[in-house]
Structure formats: C-alpha cells, structure tokens
Amino acid sequence: MKPNRSSLTNCCILTIFIFALTSTTLVTVTRAFTTSSILSSASSRTLSSSSSSTSSSLDAVTGVTRNPNFSKLAGGYLFPEIARRRNAYIEAHPDMASRIISLGIGDTTQPIPSHILSGLEQGATKLGTKDGYTGYGAEQGQTLLRQRIASVLYQDRIEPDEVFVSDGAKCDISRLQQVFGSQVITAVQDPSYPVYVDTAVMMGQTGTQDSTTKQYQNIVYMPCTADNQFFPDYASLPRADIVYFCSPNNPTGAAATKEQLTSLVQLCKERGSILVFDAAYAPFIRNPNVPKSIYEIDGAKEVAIEVNSFSKYAGFTGVRLGWTVVPHALKYSDGTPVRNDFNRVMTTAFNGASNIVQSGGLACLDPEGMKEIDTLINYYLENAKLLRETFASIQGYKVFGGTDAPYVFVQLPQGMKSWDAFTHILEKAQVVTIPGAGFGPGGEGYLRLSAFAPRDKIIEACARLKVAL
C-alpha cells in the first residue's frame, strides 16, 4: 500500500522539525562550549597576566644607576643604630621597657621657657590676622633676626648680612658640602660628629672605607685623644681643603682655649684651608679663656665659617632654627667670595626658616630670653657634673668633658670595647649610652654620656651605674 501525499508531507515536516531542533540544540551547545572555552581562556590569560604582573612588579627595576657614593657608606647612621639596639633589647625584655633611661642622643628634655615660648605663640597668632600675615620671607632669614644674632651673640664682630638663618646646623653642614663639591679633601677630628664624614662620603669626596682602620680614603683624620687633650695636631698631618672643628666638642666634651684656636686659625691661613667651626654647644662655655665663637680670634674671618643652632640654647631640637656665618672676607683661590656660593645654595634649595620659628628666635635674644637660656644651660651642666662625679668614683674609668659642655666622655678600662660596654650597661643597668667607636675609630675605648635627661633620671642612672660597674 503506497503512502498518500498527506502522510509523506507530515513525515517530512516532522523530520525537518527534529533536524531543526537537533541543529539548534547542537548550535546552542556548541556556542555554549565555545563561549565557555573563550571565557576560560580569557580567565587563564588574565590570571597569567596578573601573576606575571605581580612577579614583574616584584622584580621591577628602573634604568637609573644608583649613586655609587651611597654604597660606600659603612652601616647606618649612628643614632638610628642605637635606637635599633635599644628597641631590640626592649622586645627581648618587655618587662624592662619602663626602666630604660637614655643618656644617649643629645636631645633636650626640658620645656621651652615661657618668654621664648611666647615668641613662638605670637609668631603663630600673627599669621591668623590680616595685618600680621606673612608668606615667603627672605631665604637668608628675617633682617631683624640676623641683626640680633650679629649684635647679641657676636657683639657686632660680624655683619648681619654674613648671617644665614636656617633650620639647623646639621642641615647647613650638608649645604656647605654642596658648596664645596666632590673634589675637595676634608679633615675631621677623630672622634667626631658623624655628619661631617657621612656627608663627605655622599658628596663623592672619598674613596671606600678601609675595613681594618675604619677610615675612608681621602679624608684626613686628626686624632683627638686624652694624650693630646683632645686637640688635634693638624700641623703634623697632610693638608686638607676643608677642616671641620667642633668646640665645645661632640663627643669628647673638650673645649678649645683661645691659644689653641689661635694656632689653628693661623695654620689654616698658612695652608690655605677653610675652617668650618661648629659652635652648637657654645652656650655651655663657662671658662673665660674658652671662646664661644671662632671670630673672637684675630684673622678668623679670612679663613672660617661658623655653624650654630638654637637647638641647645633654647630646647629647639624639634622646633628647628639655626644659622651659619660666612664672612665677606672668606674667598676661594680665584678670589670669589665663598658667601656668594652659599647664598646661591640657600636661595635655590631652601625657602627660609619658618616665620613662626624665627619669631621664637627673636624672643631667645631678648634680655629675658637670654636669662631663660642661662637657666636651662645651668640645669644641664649640673646634670653633667653628676655624671662626671659618678664615673670619677668608679675604679678603672677616667672622665673628660662635662664642664664647658653637655657631654661626658668616659675612657673605659684597658681592653674594653665601646660597643661591649654599651651592651653591658644596657643589660645590667637599663641605661642607654653612646659607644665612642660610633664617632670614628679614635672613639674606640670610650663612651659618651649626654646630660640632657631630666634630673631625676640622671640621679637614678648614676645610682644604677655605680652598682652595675
């Protein structure tokens, strides 16, 4: 029996429908699979890219070569290293944290006196008034403050325009290094404030450090020990272009006499050296034969720059105000005044000390402010006296400094290393000191003690030291 046309038609329609349904499903499945594959592939590429990016960012470097002078620096700066060791001790002995007394870094601890503080307050208040507001000032400092520094602190031995007001002596030492450049030879006392050496290294003035002597090539180290009363014999050493000298000295506490400074100025003249005189501790001088400024020496203006700071005068360690004196008479070998180049550095790389802070500086130099400074200095000198007396009473230790300076320099018993003494005193007495070796190889075998702690802490530290040593 033959199928009729209607049956064939229905069968064809059913077949086409099934094929179409199957094709649609296949296409849908195929598309779904393809989309899934694409997403999976994209996801894989994204994860791979992310992983590659993370890896790349971890390993990424620029095309800039590191300043090779920084790789010459041996270890970290001294005072952060002291803090690191102190913190490591506290971490290992948390129950001792409250017992720590610091005779280390020379940071003032007494509040800023009321008259000087009022100067800071007035400086801040004026900025909130229409008539009192000031913006940028002269990079060299306010005229009135420069005049006061010249008249009150130097008795008009210098001109006001030779004074450059700044944010501190430490910063100015770095600026002076910019002026002198990389081709000069530097001389430093040994031991000495680390900034002189470290900035010389950063500027490219030196070679590498000798691993045995701990001295850098191209620096003239001037030994300052108990044997020479901590005053260097520059005449017996090679000539240097720049001679750094600090009096009263950090770390030894030695204060150079007028005769000693006269000989140093004369020698710098004969050798054509520039003397950078760091007078940051001048207000501690009580001996009338110890100059507070290098410009008390005849002829010094032709060879010397002086850096100074209000940090120790008035407790401005956190306020930040200092100054540098560069006389007109000081000239390079070609006759160019050194002052011109220092002025260029100040006007290019510095916008001037804070208006508020300079107002505080003016208050320091008022008669009332100077009285407050004397009271502060006497407080710290009494602390230094207590530290001197303590170590003088302990057998095997010799004591230097602490009379015209806030630092007491202690010579350790024969054979004792300064870092070993630092560790012993920290562990046995919970007192932080500064190892002399941190100030240079000449400081090995000594400890520096700071008199800037509060009086009750000084008394307690002295009692503990007598027991521990």
Secondary structure, 3 states (H helix, E strand, C coil): CCCCHHHHHHHHHHHHHHHHHHHHHHHHHHHHHHHHHHHHHHHHHHHHHHHHHHHHHHHCCCCCCCCCCHHHCCCCCHHHHHHHHHHHHHHHCHHHHHHCEECCCCCCCCCCCHHHHHHHHHHHHHCCCCCCCCCCCCCCCCHHHHHHHHHHHCCCCCCHHHEEEECCHHHHHHHHHHHHCCCCCEEEEECCCHHHHHHHHHCCCCCCECCCCCCECCEEEEECCHHHCCCCCHHHCCCCCEEEEECCCCCCCCCCCHHHHHHHHHHHHHHCCEEEEECCCHHHCCCCCCCCCHHHCCCHHHCEEEEEECHHHHCCCCCCCEEEECCCCCECCCCCEHHHHHHHHHHHHCCCCCHHHHHHHHHHCCHHHHHHHHHHHHHHHHHHHHHHHHHHCCCCCEEEECCCCCEEEEECCCCCCHHHHHHHHHHHHCEECEEHHHHCHHHCCEEEEECCCCHHHHHHHHHHHHHHC
